[in-house]
Amino acid sequence: MKTSFKALFVAAAFATFATTSCSEKTQENAEATAESAATDAANNTENAVDNAAEATSNAAGEVKADMAPEAGDTAVVQNKEADKLVEETPKQ
C-alpha cells in the first residue's frame, strides 16, 4: 500500500494536535487539582488556628474560674521572692 507524503503529513499533524490537546487537558486537570488541594490545606490550617484559639480562650477562662477567691479564703498571695525559704506566718 502506497501512502502519499501529504497523507503522512496530515496524520502527523493530527497526532501532534491530539497529543497536545490531551496534554493541555491533563495539565489543566492537574492545575485544578493542585489549586483545590492548596485551598483545602489553607482552610484546614485556618480551622486549626481557630480551634486552637478557642481552646486557649476556654482554658484561660477555666483557670480564672479555678483561681477566683471563694468564701472563707484567708490566704494572701504576695509576688516576691522567698530567698529559697518558705516563710510560715504565725497563727493569730
Residue pairs with C-beta under 8 A, 6 or more apart in sequence:
none
